[in-house]
Amino acid sequence: MGDEVRMFFPKKFVWPVLLVLVAVIAAGWWLQRDNQPQQNLLTVAVERGGLEDLVTATGVLQPRDYVDVGAQVSGQLKRLHVEVGKDVKEGDLLAEIDAKLYLAQVDAIRAQLRNQKAQLMEREAQLTLAEIQNRRQQNLLREEATSREAAQIAEASLRSAKAQVEAISAQIEQTNSTLRAEETNLEYARIYAPMNGTIVSIEARQGQTLNVNQQAPVLMRIADLSVMTVEAQVSEADIGKLKQGQSVYFTTLGNQQQRWESHLDRVEPTPVVENNVVLYNAVFDVPNPKGRLMTQMTAQVFFVNARTDDALLVPVTALNQRGAAPTVQVLGGGGVIEQRKVTVGVSNRVQVEILDGLEEGERVVSNPRGERGAKSSSGNSRRMPGMRL
């Protein structure tokens, strides 16, 4: 038998035949592998839903309207009439500074003013006498019953009396001005609320000595908590996506389930640099009628760059960008994969809106770049026997 084989296959043809057999076996293995399910291909259904393209930032809550109440005169803080958290109305008494010194100064100036007014009465009486004497001398002079010198002396005395009245009147005006200043200082010893609001902080303590000559002491802060302001720090990479009037919402650390809605008021032009990162303050207001938002709360802020509702959505990973036209791989009947062009709309890092090219319920390959050894059949389609749907 061996001799017959050697006669049928001469020795010089054995190696070529073996090479051909190896090639056939390899080709068969390759075709068999290609017909196996692509375990690394995942498909997802095209679904409907809402989608937002967001710019995220961290912000801090502050009252929109507030005022720091300070002392305008020096002295010992005699009494505080409020405490933190108390609601006050404009004109309510907040605190009192010991006013004994200011009251004494007011009493002294009032006494000085009374003295000057008495002097004025005396000068006015002298003026009246000088006017009478001057008229008498002028009449006598016309009748040549007195000397010209006596008439001139009477006239000079009249002018002097008028000047003395004018001088004391000026002194009275000056004293009145000083009195008004000292009365104002006396009034400043009682500190009143300049606005309606809530006492959110108190910096001074009862019995503390205040010195306005060294610094302007702040006693407390009153804030209107009915409207809060959010200052959100946005990176320079995202600031170009923001515009005035843009929708924005935020959540707080204490209640991440509730959204607080508003619109962007402004972006402050001067940046803040932190650890070599350039940040810009984006500012907006939000109503706070129930007072649940409080000062210095941290807010997770979401600026809505684009939004769509009831849209067809697929994962971003399903898109295959080829030039200006994106495509997706759609799983058809019998496991056929079809390359299909689509038109996209709103997108974020996870999902993308499909405006045209897909129908709800169709399945797309979610990781087309992960396939290996895929062969296309019928041009833009590929047979996938055994694929799990």
C-alpha positions as CSV (number, residue, x, y, z in Angstrom):
1,M,0.0,0.0,0.0
2,G,2.8,2.3,0.9
3,D,4.3,1.7,-2.5
4,E,1.0,2.6,-4.1
5,V,0.8,5.9,-2.3
6,R,4.3,6.7,-3.2
7,M,3.5,5.9,-6.8
8,F,0.3,8.1,-6.7
9,F,2.0,11.0,-4.9
10,P,5.6,11.3,-6.0
11,K,7.8,12.6,-3.3
12,K,8.3,16.0,-5.0
13,F,4.5,16.7,-4.7
14,V,4.0,16.0,-1.0
15,W,5.0,19.4,0.4
16,P,2.9,21.4,-2.0
17,V,-0.1,19.2,-1.2
18,L,0.4,19.7,2.5
19,L,0.6,23.5,2.1
20,V,-2.7,23.5,0.2
21,L,-4.3,21.4,2.9
22,V,-3.1,23.8,5.7
23,A,-4.5,26.8,3.7
24,V,-7.9,25.1,3.3
25,I,-8.1,24.3,7.0
26,A,-7.2,27.9,8.0
27,A,-9.8,29.3,5.7
28,G,-12.4,27.1,7.0
29,W,-11.5,28.0,10.6
30,W,-11.7,31.7,9.7
31,L,-15.1,31.4,8.1
32,Q,-16.4,29.4,11.0
33,R,-15.1,32.0,13.5
34,D,-16.7,34.8,11.5
35,N,-20.1,33.0,11.7
36,Q,-19.9,32.9,15.5
37,P,-21.8,35.5,17.5
38,Q,-19.8,38.7,18.2
39,Q,-19.6,38.5,21.9
40,N,-18.2,42.1,22.2
41,L,-21.0,43.8,20.3
42,L,-23.8,45.2,22.5
43,T,-27.1,46.4,21.3
44,V,-29.5,48.8,22.8
45,A,-33.0,49.8,21.9
46,V,-33.9,53.3,20.5
47,E,-36.0,54.9,23.2
48,R,-37.9,58.1,23.8
49,G,-37.1,60.5,26.6
50,G,-36.0,63.9,27.7
51,L,-32.4,65.1,27.3
52,E,-30.5,68.1,28.6
53,D,-27.1,69.5,27.6
54,L,-25.9,71.0,30.8
55,V,-23.0,73.2,32.1
56,T,-22.4,72.2,35.8
57,A,-20.9,74.4,38.5
58,T,-20.8,74.8,42.2
59,G,-22.4,77.9,43.8
60,V,-23.0,79.6,47.1
61,L,-26.3,81.1,48.3
62,Q,-26.4,84.6,49.6
63,P,-29.3,87.0,50.4
64,R,-29.9,89.3,47.4
65,D,-30.6,92.3,49.7
66,Y,-28.7,92.8,52.9
67,V,-27.1,95.6,54.9
68,D,-24.3,95.6,57.5
69,V,-25.5,97.7,60.4
70,G,-22.6,99.7,62.1
71,A,-22.1,102.2,64.8
72,Q,-21.5,105.9,63.8
73,V,-20.4,107.1,67.3
74,S,-18.0,105.7,69.8
75,G,-19.0,104.5,73.2
76,Q,-20.0,101.4,75.2
77,L,-22.7,99.2,73.7
78,K,-25.2,99.6,76.4
79,R,-27.9,97.2,75.2
80,L,-28.8,94.9,72.3
81,H,-32.5,94.6,71.6
82,V,-32.3,91.7,69.0
83,E,-30.9,88.3,68.5
84,V,-29.9,86.2,65.5
85,G,-32.9,85.0,63.6
86,K,-35.3,87.7,64.7
87,D,-37.4,89.4,62.0
88,V,-37.3,93.2,62.2
89,K,-39.1,96.0,60.5
90,E,-37.5,99.2,59.2
91,G,-37.2,101.7,62.1
92,D,-37.1,99.0,64.9
93,L,-34.7,99.8,67.7
94,L,-31.7,97.4,67.4
95,A,-29.2,98.6,70.0
96,E,-28.2,101.5,72.3
97,I,-24.8,103.1,72.9
98,D,-24.2,104.9,76.2
99,A,-25.2,108.4,75.4
100,K,-24.3,110.3,78.6
101,L,-21.4,112.2,76.9
102,Y,-23.4,113.1,73.9
103,L,-26.3,114.3,76.0
104,A,-24.0,116.5,78.0
105,Q,-22.5,118.0,74.9
106,V,-26.0,118.8,73.5
107,D,-27.0,120.4,76.8
108,A,-23.8,122.6,76.8
109,I,-24.4,123.8,73.3
110,R,-28.0,124.5,73.9
111,A,-26.9,126.7,76.9
112,Q,-24.4,128.5,74.7
113,L,-27.1,129.1,72.1
114,R,-29.4,130.6,74.7
115,N,-26.5,132.9,75.8
116,Q,-25.9,134.0,72.3
117,K,-29.6,134.7,71.7
118,A,-29.6,136.9,74.8
119,Q,-26.6,138.8,73.4
120,L,-28.4,139.2,70.2
121,M,-31.4,140.8,72.0
122,E,-28.9,143.2,73.7
123,R,-27.3,144.1,70.4
124,E,-30.7,144.6,68.7
125,A,-31.6,146.9,71.6
126,Q,-28.4,148.9,71.0
127,L,-29.2,149.0,67.3
128,T,-32.6,150.4,68.0
129,L,-31.1,153.1,70.3
130,A,-28.4,153.9,67.6
131,E,-31.1,154.3,65.0
132,I,-33.1,156.7,67.2
133,Q,-30.0,158.8,68.0
134,N,-29.0,158.9,64.3
135,R,-32.4,160.2,63.3
136,R,-32.3,162.9,66.0
137,Q,-28.9,164.1,65.0
138,Q,-29.9,164.2,61.3
139,N,-33.0,166.2,62.1
140,L,-31.0,168.6,64.3
141,L,-28.4,168.9,61.6
142,R,-31.0,170.0,59.0
143,E,-32.1,172.7,61.5
144,E,-28.4,173.6,62.2
145,A,-29.1,172.8,65.9
146,T,-26.1,170.4,66.2
147,S,-22.7,170.0,64.8
148,R,-21.8,167.9,61.7
149,E,-19.4,166.0,63.9
150,A,-22.1,164.9,66.3
151,A,-24.2,163.7,63.4
152,Q,-21.4,161.7,62.0
153,I,-20.7,160.1,65.3
154,A,-24.3,159.0,65.5
155,E,-24.2,157.6,62.0
156,A,-21.1,155.6,62.8
157,S,-22.6,154.3,66.0
158,L,-25.6,153.0,64.0
159,R,-23.3,151.1,61.5
160,S,-21.4,149.6,64.4
161,A,-24.6,148.4,66.1
162,K,-25.8,146.8,62.9
163,A,-22.4,145.0,62.5
164,Q,-22.6,143.7,66.1
165,V,-26.1,142.3,65.4
166,E,-24.8,140.6,62.3
167,A,-21.8,139.1,64.1
168,I,-23.9,137.6,66.9
169,S,-26.4,136.3,64.4
170,A,-23.6,134.5,62.6
171,Q,-22.4,133.0,65.9
172,I,-25.9,131.8,66.6
173,E,-26.0,130.1,63.1
174,Q,-22.7,128.4,63.8
175,T,-23.9,127.2,67.2
176,N,-27.1,125.9,65.7
177,S,-25.1,123.9,63.2
178,T,-22.9,122.5,66.0
179,L,-26.0,121.7,68.0
180,R,-27.6,119.8,65.0
181,A,-24.4,117.7,64.7
182,E,-24.3,116.9,68.4
183,E,-28.1,116.1,68.4
184,T,-27.4,113.8,65.5
185,N,-24.6,112.0,67.4
186,L,-27.0,111.7,70.3
187,E,-29.6,110.1,67.9
188,Y,-26.8,107.8,66.5
189,A,-26.5,106.4,70.0
190,R,-29.8,104.6,69.3
191,I,-29.4,102.3,66.3
192,Y,-32.5,101.5,64.2
193,A,-33.1,98.9,61.5
194,P,-32.6,100.5,58.0
195,M,-34.7,97.8,56.2
196,N,-37.1,95.0,56.7
197,G,-35.4,91.6,57.1
198,T,-33.9,89.0,59.4
199,I,-31.0,89.4,61.8
200,V,-28.6,86.8,60.2
201,S,-25.5,87.6,62.3
202,I,-24.4,89.8,65.3
203,E,-20.7,90.8,65.5
204,A,-20.8,92.9,68.7
205,R,-21.5,92.0,72.3
206,Q,-23.4,94.0,75.0
207,G,-20.9,95.9,77.1
208,Q,-18.3,96.1,74.3
209,T,-16.6,99.5,73.7
210,L,-16.9,100.8,70.2
211,N,-14.3,103.2,68.7
212,V,-15.3,104.6,65.3
213,N,-12.1,106.6,65.1
214,Q,-10.0,103.3,64.6
215,Q,-12.4,101.4,62.5
216,A,-16.1,101.3,61.4
217,P,-17.5,98.7,63.8
218,V,-20.2,96.4,62.3
219,L,-22.7,95.4,64.9
220,M,-24.9,93.0,62.9
221,R,-26.2,92.1,59.4
222,I,-29.8,92.3,58.4
223,A,-30.9,90.4,55.3
224,D,-34.1,90.0,53.3
225,L,-34.2,86.2,52.9
226,S,-37.3,86.2,50.6
227,V,-35.0,86.4,47.6
228,M,-31.7,84.6,47.5
229,T,-28.8,85.1,45.1
230,V,-26.7,82.2,43.8
231,E,-23.1,82.9,42.8
232,A,-21.9,79.9,40.7
233,Q,-18.2,79.6,39.6
234,V,-18.0,78.5,36.0
235,S,-14.8,77.4,34.3
236,E,-13.4,79.5,31.4
237,A,-13.9,76.4,29.2
238,D,-17.7,76.5,29.7
239,I,-18.3,80.3,30.2
240,G,-18.9,80.8,26.5
241,K,-21.9,78.5,26.6
242,L,-23.8,80.8,29.0
243,K,-26.0,83.7,28.0
244,Q,-28.3,86.1,29.9
245,G,-31.8,84.7,30.4
246,Q,-30.6,81.1,30.1
247,S,-32.6,78.5,32.1
248,V,-30.8,77.3,35.2
249,Y,-31.7,75.1,38.2
250,F,-29.9,73.9,41.2
251,T,-30.1,71.5,44.1
252,T,-28.7,71.8,47.7
253,L,-26.7,69.3,49.6
254,G,-29.5,68.9,52.1
255,N,-32.2,68.2,49.5
256,Q,-30.9,66.9,46.2
257,Q,-34.4,65.8,45.1
258,Q,-35.8,69.4,44.8
259,R,-35.0,71.6,41.9
260,W,-34.9,75.3,42.3
261,E,-35.6,76.9,38.9
262,S,-34.4,80.4,37.7
263,H,-32.7,82.2,34.8
264,L,-29.2,83.5,34.5
265,D,-29.0,87.3,35.4
266,R,-25.4,88.1,34.5
267,V,-21.8,86.8,34.3
268,E,-19.4,89.0,36.2
269,P,-16.5,90.0,33.9
270,T,-13.7,89.8,36.5
271,P,-12.5,86.2,37.0
272,V,-11.4,84.5,40.2
273,V,-8.2,82.4,39.9
274,E,-8.0,79.4,42.2
275,N,-5.1,77.0,41.9
276,N,-4.3,78.3,38.4
277,V,-7.9,77.7,37.4
278,V,-9.8,80.6,36.0
279,L,-13.4,80.8,37.2
280,Y,-16.2,83.3,36.4
281,N,-19.1,84.1,38.7
282,A,-22.5,83.5,37.1
283,V,-25.2,85.1,39.2
284,F,-28.9,84.6,39.4
285,D,-31.8,85.1,41.9
286,V,-34.3,82.7,43.2
287,P,-37.5,83.3,45.3
288,N,-37.4,81.9,48.8
289,P,-40.9,82.5,50.2
290,K,-40.7,79.7,52.8
291,G,-37.2,80.5,53.9
292,R,-35.8,77.0,53.2
293,L,-32.8,78.4,51.4
294,M,-30.3,79.8,53.9
295,T,-27.1,81.9,53.7
296,Q,-23.9,80.1,52.7
297,M,-25.7,76.9,51.5
298,T,-23.8,75.1,48.8
299,A,-25.7,74.7,45.5
300,Q,-25.0,72.2,42.6
301,V,-25.9,74.4,39.7
302,F,-27.0,73.2,36.2
303,F,-27.1,75.7,33.3
304,V,-29.3,74.4,30.5
305,N,-27.5,74.8,27.3
306,A,-30.0,72.8,25.3
307,R,-33.1,70.8,26.2
308,T,-35.4,68.4,24.4
309,D,-38.5,66.4,25.5
310,D,-39.9,63.2,24.0
311,A,-36.9,62.7,21.7
312,L,-35.5,59.5,20.2
313,L,-32.3,58.7,22.2
314,V,-29.3,56.5,21.7
315,P,-26.0,56.2,23.5
316,V,-23.2,58.5,22.3
317,T,-21.1,55.4,22.0
318,A,-23.4,54.2,19.2
319,L,-22.4,57.1,16.9
320,N,-19.6,56.6,14.3
321,Q,-18.5,60.0,13.1
322,R,-17.3,59.9,9.5
323,G,-16.5,63.4,8.4
324,A,-19.6,65.6,8.9
325,A,-22.1,62.7,8.7
326,P,-22.6,60.4,11.8
327,T,-23.8,56.9,11.3
328,V,-25.0,54.1,13.5
329,Q,-25.1,50.3,13.1
330,V,-28.7,49.0,13.2
331,L,-29.6,45.4,13.9
332,G,-32.2,44.2,11.4
333,G,-34.1,40.9,11.0
334,G,-32.1,37.8,10.9
335,G,-29.1,39.4,12.6
336,V,-28.2,41.7,9.7
337,I,-26.2,44.8,10.7
338,E,-26.9,47.9,8.6
339,Q,-24.9,51.1,8.5
340,R,-27.3,54.0,8.5
341,K,-26.8,57.7,8.4
342,V,-28.6,59.7,11.1
343,T,-29.2,63.4,11.9
344,V,-28.4,64.3,15.5
345,G,-29.7,67.1,17.8
346,V,-29.1,67.7,21.5
347,S,-26.3,65.7,23.0
348,N,-24.5,65.3,26.2
349,R,-21.7,63.0,27.3
350,V,-24.0,60.0,27.6
351,Q,-26.9,60.3,25.1
352,V,-27.7,62.0,21.8
353,E,-31.0,63.0,20.2
354,I,-31.7,61.4,16.8
355,L,-33.7,63.7,14.6
356,D,-33.9,61.5,11.5
357,G,-32.7,58.0,10.5
358,L,-34.1,55.8,13.3
359,E,-37.4,54.6,14.6
360,E,-38.4,53.9,18.2
361,G,-37.7,50.3,19.2
362,E,-35.0,49.6,16.7
363,R,-31.7,48.3,18.1
364,V,-28.4,49.8,17.5
365,V,-24.9,48.6,18.2
366,S,-23.7,50.6,21.2
367,N,-20.0,49.9,20.7
368,P,-19.3,49.7,17.0
369,R,-15.6,50.5,17.5
370,G,-15.2,47.4,19.7
371,E,-16.0,44.8,16.9
372,R,-13.4,42.5,15.5
373,G,-13.3,40.4,12.4
374,A,-16.6,41.7,11.2
375,K,-17.4,41.1,7.5
376,S,-19.9,43.2,5.6
377,S,-22.5,41.5,3.4
378,S,-24.6,43.2,0.8
379,G,-22.5,46.3,0.8
380,N,-23.5,48.1,4.1
381,S,-25.0,45.1,6.0
382,R,-23.4,42.2,7.9
383,R,-24.9,38.8,8.8
384,M,-24.7,38.0,12.5
385,P,-25.9,34.4,13.1
386,G,-26.7,33.5,16.6
387,M,-26.7,37.1,17.9
388,R,-28.7,37.6,21.1
389,L,-31.3,40.4,20.8
